[in-house]
């Protein structure tokens, strides 16, 4: 049974069909962001001809099938009767009778869905439903009393010794007991609370006062104001600091605000600058006072839209990721106090090196946002670096002059990062870019040496594709090597210590990672799609091996992600189904993994399409390995139900990729 070119080489005994599954359009799926309700990709114009009978699809029809489900909406699922959170935790509500939530605990518990039992991995079966609920319904009270599952486990309580949702928790039996009169009381583990006060508490919460100041445009930004005045003065009688500079392939304007060369030398070499000894009040931090990023040999999880949320990043850190970065945030949304945007900067203490990625097109917005983030989170150690997105290819971002559009405006980019560096104090600024905008017009080799030696950048990450290529061609690691060589030569000429440079593109195995590091001279590889499909790639990289992970081990990781999701999003009905949504988002990538024990040859390639195959009869879990490979979004919902109980009738999941949608929507 021969396989078509570009198909994963699955061994014959596991093949069900040689035909490869439909191609997944990562370009289209990338267009749906976590903080916009609409798609960021243009609508694909398709022709209805050729759809009758058994005729082959046209190229346009195939693309339409591969595209994104545009305008996906995920409404929150709430309890039928919502209990006041303060009352749920045994406290007095200051709003009293005017509170918009109920204070009637008995009525709430009577309407509340029953507890969910969070499963142990030992309860896996080799037949559906795979994870069996071995605990009997231990409702010992009469039907008027809420049933507590005493053998359940609340991830939030197990981690921190308390549950912030109180009576609203869907795992209530883990931290509540019923007294002789039938009244439910909450319990806490004071010893664990004390032990985990720092290790289990998320960072980077923004205060209500800060949001109010931002909304009213009264938040003070003195560094930004002074910098914009400098830019305006430097331009003389031009149109002001927001002027876009048209840049061609060979035209790199040199009108950036100059940086003192001796300061850069001192930063990289450690020699002191005499001017640094002057005690001048209110002087912006000098470049040599920036934190150095010692990232050589460290693994870097790319900032990922939607799926790169805190629970996923936390899972990757447990598997070996050293550097994490939050999802791309829009500078303009931060400045308008968007709660959803500020949620993107939340950090878990396990993220030892964490950054925030910003997208924007003007110094006035990006520098101002950097100043706000540095003031709010920098002093508390909430952020270690701020990354500027110069590589996002999606149309909505590009057409606004942000993302990869900045590659054609390096002078403006220089102004942006110089101002951000000043506003952030000792926090380094990094940039992530693509090789260029259009095929055949690469210009990263011109931008990167300037970024390293003139703009004071702390790290550069280069994705080996142009904006035009998206994911349609393999990453150009030869060009990445040329760019690394250009930067190192410039640094040597100016006597500067090297900054870390990361490459990116198509890394899907330990072999890929270390081959690219050794052949190009990069300090490491930023891993994006490879981590989405197989988060354990960081373990493979750390241990220099290819991991033939079992289906049970994969289910354990899914269970761990679910735990992290419940701890972050909450253990009430809303939090449970928000976790369910993001678990299905993660599974929409992980199903594409083909177990390496099924392959004829290694290493696996990220762009190989999987044929239809059956799993191994390993430990009696061949059904699970087959289920985990299902492209059907309804099966992802079934997997979520193993850990989170049945999905509500009102809940649905629409996958990003049209090729994964079975019917108009996937009902749980």
Secondary structure, DSSP 8 states (H G I E B T S, - for coil): ----TTB--B-GGGEEEEEE-----HHHHTTB-SS-SSBSS-------TT-STT----HHHHHHHHSB-TT--------SS-B-HHHHTT---TTGGG-SSB--HHHHHHHS--------GGGB-SSTTSB---S-----S-TTS----TT---HHHHHHSS-TTGGG-TTGGGSEEE-TTS-EEE---HHHHHHTTTTT--B----HHHHHHHHTT----HHHHHHHHHHHHHHTTSS-TT------TT-----S----HHHHHHHHH----GGGGS--TT----GGGS-----TT--EE---TTTSSHHHHHHHHHTT--BEE---EEHHHHHTT-HHHHGGG-B-TT-SSEEEEEE-S-HHHHHHHHHHHIIIIITTT--SEEEEEE----HHHHHTT-GGGGGG-HHHHHHHHHHHHHHTTTSEEEEEEES-SSTT---HHHHHHHHHHTS--SEEEEESS-TTTTTSS---HHHHHHHHHHHHHHHHHHT----EEEEESS--SHHHHHHHHHHH--SEEEESHHHHH-TTHHHHHHHTS-----HHHHHHHHHHHHHHHHHHH-SSHHHHHHHHHHHHHHHHHHTT---GGGBSSSS--TT-B-EEE----STT-HHHHHHHT---HHHHHHHHHHHH-S--TT-EE--SBGGG--SSSEE-
